[in-house]
Amino acid sequence: MAGSGYSKDFGGQSFISIVEMQITSGALQTFLDHLKVVATASAAEEGLLRCEFFIDQEDDHHITIIDIFRDKEAYEYHLTKEYLEVFRGAVAEIVEGESTQRIVKILGREKNLIAVTS
């Protein structure tokens, strides 16, 4: 996957959203144009620490968006933003099927990863 996005310093307990979706053939640029508007607005949110956008190397219609929030409250605040509703409406006709979302947390980072044993 190739990716782009933005990042702020983060640490501690983060709240991470991973959204995956399939875009209709020929609609990638339109999708990216709408995504750019959301990314610009989201960058101003203090609680959104990092946002990455990926396109699958083998399927250039498969998009993954990873957002890292300071905490659950920052995530919930993000969901209230009007520009997300505008984005969802604008891309509704070019997203195939249902997008999926998973919420995960960071277990550790390379430099401070602790081995977990049972």
N, C-alpha and C positions, 0 to 999 in steps of 0.2 A: 504494500500500500504506500502511496505517496501522500504526503500530508503538508498542511500549512496551518497557521493559527497564530495565537499570541499567548504570552505567559506573564504572570506576576509571581513574586516570591510566595511560596506556600510551605506549610509544615503542619505538624499536628494531625488531628483527625479531619480528614477531608471527606467531602460527599461528592461522589463521582457518578455522572450520568453518561451512559454509552447508548447512543441512538444509531440504529442502522436502517437504511432504506434503499429501495431500488428506484432509480429514475428512468422514465421512459426514454427510448432511443431518440437522440437528436435534441434532448431538452437539457443537457448538462449545463450549457452556458447560461440559460435562463435561470436554472436552479442556483448556479454560482452567483449570479447577479443579485438574486434575492438574499442569498446567504451572506453576501458581503454587507448588506444593509443591517442584518441582524448582528453580525460580528462587530460592526462599528458601534452599534448601540450597546451591545453587551459588554464591550471593553470598558465602558464607563461604570459598570457595576463593581463596587468595591469587593463584594463577596464572591464574584466569579474570578477565580485565580488563574485559570488556564483554559483555553479553548483550542482544540485541534480538529481539523477537518481532513479526512482521508478519502482517497478513491482507490478502490481495489486495483491491483496491477493486472489482474486477469479479467476483470469485469468492470469496465469504465462507466458502468451505470450503477454500481453499488457504492453507496456513500456511508461513511461512519463519522459521527460527530462525538467527540469526547469533551465533556465539560467538567472541570474540577472546581468545586465550590468550597469555600471556607468551612461551611457546615450546612446542616439541613435547612436552617432558617434562611441562609443565603440562596439555596436552591429554591425554596418555596417562594421567596421574594422574586426571583428570576421568572418563575412561572406566571406571576401576576402582570408582567410587562405586556403592554398592548402590542408592541412590535412583534412579539411571538405569535399572537393571533393573526396579525396581518401576514406574517410569513407563512403560517400554516394554510391560510386561505389562498395565498398566491401560488403555493406549490402543490395544492391539493390535486390538481388535474395532471400533474407530471410525476407524482409519486405513485408507483405501482403497488397495489395492495396496501397492507398495513405496515407501518414502520414498527420496529421493535425497540424497546428500551430496557436497559438493565441498570440497576444502581449497585455500585461496588465500593469498596474502600481499599485503601493502600495498605498492604501488609508490611511493606518496608521498601527501602531503596537499596540499591547495590552497596553503598558504603555503610549502611547501618542495618542491613537485613539480618534478622535473628533466625536461626534455624528452628523450626518447629518440629518436635518429635512427639510420637504418641506413647 
